[in-house]
Amino acid sequence: MRVHVRVYSVLRRYAPGGAEAFDLDLEPGTELALALARLGLPDTVERVVLLNGRRADPAVPLADGDVVTVFPPVAGG
């Protein structure tokens, strides 16, 4: 299966070639957490992860065509 991944800001260092957007080929039923680990994104790195525009549990299985968005937490006032 193939999922589309978008990675923003300083987290792009974990994207292939530093790309902001790319497709990732995974085994059917791969969990979101495993997909992030495949990018080499450590659990200790602060980030916000969206699946199809909504926050998702890391244990949720991905489906073909899903869109995963990863960006650092944003603070401000």
N, C-alpha and C positions, 0 to 999 in steps of 0.2 A: 504494500500500500504506500501511497505517497501523501505526505502532509506538507503544507506550506508553512515556513517559519519566517518570522520577522523579528530581528534583534536590533535594539536601539541603543544609542549612546555608547558608554564605555563597555557594555556587554558585547558589542560587536567583535571584540577580540576573540570571543568563543565561536564566532561564525566562520565557516569555511572561507578563507581569503578575506576575512573582514567584511563580507557582504552584509548588507542590511536585510535582504530577502533572498531566500533560496528554498528549494524543495529538498525534503529528506525522505529517503526510502527506508521503510521500516517493515518489520514483520506484522501481519495482521494481529490486532489486539494488543499491540505494544502500549504500555502505560505511559502517561505523560511524563512521569518522573524518569523513566528509562530513556525517553527521547532526549530530555534535558541532559542526562548523564552522558549520553552518546556525543553530545556537543562538547563535553568536557567541562560543563558548567557545575562547579562544586556546590554542594548543599549550603556551604557557609557564605556564599555570595548572596547579598541582599538583592532581591528582584521581585517584580510583579509579573505573574504569568497569567495570560488570558488564553482561553480556548474558544475559538469562534466568538470573540468579543466579550466573553464573560469569565470571571474567575472560576477556576476549576480545581478540584481535588487532584493532587499529584497521582493518585491511584486510578484515575479514570482512564479507561482504555480509549485509545485514539481510533478514528475511523478514516478511511480514505477520503481525501479532500478537506480534512480539518485544517484550520488555520491556527497556529500557535504564535502568540506575540509575547516577547520578553523584553522588559525594560527595567531600569533601576527605579527604586522608589523616588518619588518627587516630593519635595517639601517646599514650602514657601508661604507667603502670606499676602 
